[in-house]
Amino acid sequence: MTEYYLYLDESTTHNPGFLNPVFCLAGIVVKKDDYHLVQQGLDKIKQQIWYDLSNPLDLVLHEKEVREAQNRMVDRSKIKSHYLRFRSNSYSRMLYSELDTLLKNIPCNVLGAVIRMDDLDQHFKKDIQSDYYLSAMQIVMENFCQFLINAGGIGHILIESRSHQDKQVRLRYNHIKAMGSMFVNPFAMQTLLKDIDFPSKTENIAGLQIADFVPNPFARNALGNKQPQFNIYQALRPLRYDGGLGKFDRFGMKIMP
């Protein structure tokens, strides 16, 4: 069977004062046979951005560090030297333009889930709520299974290691596989979904670096906030998986509750 990788990342955004927090778990689905296109595309971007360094391909692209470099309120001394160039609009524009082009040129889909946490609190009292990460993971796994059935494939999930969280995420993943979801039974999940892995940032996984740029634009959109000056939201929207039914908001990026 054809193998697919789902590279996931997470983002929480909110209004000032931690008002209206929104959580998003999202990423990209790539066929194993197409992964070399992701690697080649990201390598090209790194070579363009860090053309004057001896080791551009060894550097790890991380959206949070890009945003910190763009933020003039952050002291330069706290920014890694190779990220300082993103203080320049020309480099920021180049990065997001090239990411936009990469996403348009590689065969991939976007899968994710957004949890509006204030809405969750209004709908369900805290003492009966499921963990919001578990809820988001269940939606993502369910829709990934639907994707895999349509594609005739099996899937692997990769999430960048956060050593203190990995065990809990694996427990949630195994719990959902054992119990199934609202619409996908346990046997199907266990057949379609294989392992979940937690590579470290130092492993320099191209798919995870692209996935790092996916959740925040959708979280901001769900919150009703304007996208930053440089962003890839318009490139990501049409990549949302539609379930073969034209339902991007159901299968590609589901907002709950």
N, C-alpha and C positions, 0 to 999 in steps of 0.2 A: 504493500500500500504506500501511497505517497505520504511523505512526512512533512509536517508543517511545524514551524516554531512560532510561538506567541511570546514576544518580548514585552514585558509589562513594567510600568513604573507608576508611581502615585504622586498626587499633589493635593495639598489642602490650601485653599485660599479663602479670604474673608474680607469684609469691610473693616475700616479702622475700629479699634477697640474689640477686635475678634467678634464682630457682629456678623450674623448670617454666614457661618462657616459652611463651606462646600468641600466635599471630599471626592476625588476622582481617581479611579484605578483604570488605567488604559494603556494601550500600546499597539504594536503592529504585528500582523500575521504575515509570515513569509514562508514560501515553499523552500524546503531544504535545497532543492536544485537551483533556486534563484538567489540563494544567500550570497553568492560571490558578487552579485551586482550591488548588494548593500555594502559589502566590504570595499569593493572598488570605488563606489561612489563616495563613501566617507573618507577613504584615503585621499581621493582627489581634492576634497574640501580641505582636509588638513594640510595638504601640500600647498594649496593656494593661500590659506590663512597664515601658515607658519613657514612660508617659503624660505626664510632666511635662517631657519634653525636646522641643526644637523640631524635632529630626530623627530620630525613632525608626525610621523606615523606612530610613534611611541606615546604621544600625548593623548589624554582622554578628554573628550568633549563633554562638558557638563553644563546644562542650562543655568543652574543656580549661580555658578561662578561667572558665566557670561553676563547674567543680569546684575550681579554685584559689581562687575567691572563697568557696566553701563551707568550705574548709579553714582552720581557725583557726590552723594552724601557718604559713600563708603571711602574710608581713607585708603590711598594708594598702597600704603605699606601692608595692608591686609589682603591685597590681591596678588595672586601668583603672577610672576613676571610675564609668562607667555599669554596671560589673559588681559594684561594691561592694554593691548592694542584694541580691545573692544570698547575702550573709552572713545575711540574714533568712530564716528557714524559710518565712515566708508567701510571699515572692517565689519561692523555689525550688519550693515546692509549686505555686504558680500556673503557673510555667513548665512543669513536667513534666505537670501536669494538662491544660494546654492543648495540649501536644504529643501527649499521649495521645488527646485528643479529635480533634485534627487528623488523626492517623493513622487513626482509626476512620471519619472522614468523607470521606476522599479515596480514590478507587479506585487502589490501588497494591499492589505486591508487594515482598517482601524477597528479595533474592538475596545469597548470600555463601558464603565458604569459610573454614574454620578449620584452621590447621596447628598441631598440638601438636609443638613443636620438639624437646622431649626424646624423645618417642615416635619422631619421625623419625630422631633420632640412634641410637636403639636398633634400629630396623628396617634402617637403611642407613648404612654408614660415610660419614663426611663427604666423603671423596675421590671418591665416586660419586654423591652427592646432586645433584639438580637444585636450582636456586635456589628457596627456599620461596615467594617472591613469584610466580615463574613458575608454580609448581604451583597456587597459589591462583587466579591469574588464569586459568589454563587451565580450572579447574573452573567459575569464574564465567562465562566466555565460553561454555563448552559448555552450561551450563544456561540461559543467556540465549538461545542459539540454539534450544534446545528450546522455550522460552517463545515465541519469535518465530514458530516454525513453527506452534505451536498457535493463536497469536493472529492469524496471517496478516499479520505486520508485518515491518518492518526496524528495526534498532536503532542507536543512537548511545550511546557511553560518555563520561561526563564525570567527571574526577577533579580535585580542586583542585590547582592548580599548586604544586609544590615545586621551584623552578627547577633545583636541582641533581639532581633525580631524574627530571624529565620525559622526558629523552632515553632513559634506561634503561627506563622504563615503556613508552614508545612502541616501543622495540626489542622488548620482550617481547610486546607486543600484536601487532606485525607478524609476529613469529616464529610465534606461535600461529595467526594467520590463514593464514600460508603453509603450515604443517605440518598444521593441523587438530588435533583432540584425540583422545582414546581412542575416542570414540563419534560425533564429528561430523567429516565429511570437509572438506578445505580449500575445495572449491568452495562447499559450503553456508555455511561461515563467511564467505567473501568475498562471498557474495551477501546474507547476512542482516545482517552487521555492517558498518557504514559507518565513519565517522571516530571517532577518540578525541580529545577536546579537554581542555585543561588551563587552565580559567579561573582567574584570580587571585582571591584572597580579596576584593580590593577591588571586584570585579565584582558582589559581593553576590547570588550565585545562590541562590535559595530552595531548590532541590532539593539542592544541595550542603550547605546548612546543616542540612537535615533529615537527610541521609545521615551527617553528622558524628556524630549521636547513635546510629547503628545498630551499628557494629562492637563497641564496648566491652562492651555487655551480653552479646553472644553469646560474646565471648572470656572474660569472667568466668564465664559458665555452663559453658563447656568446661573451665575450670580448676577448677570446683567451688567457686568463691568466691561469697559472698553478694553480692547486688546492693546498691548504695548505698540510703540511705533514700529518696531521690527518683530514680526511674528510669522508663523506658518499656518495660521488657522484656516485661511481660505484654501490652502493646499490640502489640509487634512479632512475638511468636511466631506468632499466627494469620495474620499477613500473609505468612509464608514461602510461597514458591511451591511447589506440590506436584506439578508436572508433569502435572496432570490425573489423577493416579493415587493421590492421598492420601499421597504420599511426601515429606513436608516435610523430612525429614532427608537425603534424596537430592538433591532439586532446589532446596530453599530455602536450607538452611544445612548444607552438607556438612562433616563433621569428618574430618580426615585426620591421620596414616595410620590 
